[in-house]
Amino acid sequence: MFPVPLLLPLLLAPGSATVAPGVTARTLAPCYSADLRPAAGSLVSAVGCTVLLTAPALRGSRAVSWEYRAGSEDGVILSYGFHHPPNVSHLYEKRVTFNESNLSLQVVLQRGDSRLYRLRALEEATTWFHLHVVEPLSQPKIVGNSWVEAGSNTKLVCNVLQGKADAYWWMKNGVLLVESERIQFVENTTLCILRASISDSGYYTCIVSNAVSQNETSFLLKVHHYTNVVLPVMLTCVVIGSLAGVFVWYQRREDSCDNCCRTGSVLL
């Protein structure tokens, strides 16, 4: 039995373990606000964008295949042998480009492409590469009452119809809002203003973001005193008969409006 000091060098000797080569990937521009730097091991990209997958030369690479794994399901994206055209799976038709010189693969991403990917040759294969595909965010929509009476409570709700937002920010007139006694956030999607005052009037902006995109929209809120509100009123005066005349409208200070429509006769 070897002493411990002699055993350790044997375990750490070169060639005692073989590490499989890895895949490198990067998102090609343009792609919203996704990170365009090359990544090893895993990458986050967006639906509709193009990802370039590359791998080092493999032993027996005269015949190779790009493969995917989704849960317990394994499949082939593309298989290629020298002097033969690439054979592309129907799942990836018209959205992959294969480079025969370096065996790299470009994929236009769709929903459901969050999978593991690797390149396999006759004698060896790369490690699995994790690609996470995120849907970019549509422009959010703020729902709320734009005309609010001073002293009342109101709320603005920021809705995103496409994609899932990871973060929300609220701004007023370009300044970031922070929570206070009167300004409160409900799950960040809803801004609550308690006891609204005239100073709360202004443009409110909801900013949303996820790993690949950022979007925003604004909403004009007006806070008013009830006594300062002037609403249009339509009054109709109906005269029955053939008498032509001049109609004079006037306002009484009393609440009643009896006989407030009068005529004066005019000769034709």
Secondary structure by P-SEA (a helix, b strand, c coil): cccaaaaaaaaaccccccccbbbbbbbcccccccccccccccccccccbbbbbbbcccccccbbbbbbbcccbbbbccccccccccccccccccccccccccbbbbbbcccccccccccccccccccbbbbbbbbbbcbbbbbccccccccccbbbbbbbccccccbbbbbcccbbbbbcccbbbccccbbbbcccccccccbbbbbbbcccccccbbbbbbbbbcccbbbbbbbbbbbcccbbbbbbbbbbccccccccbbbbbbcc
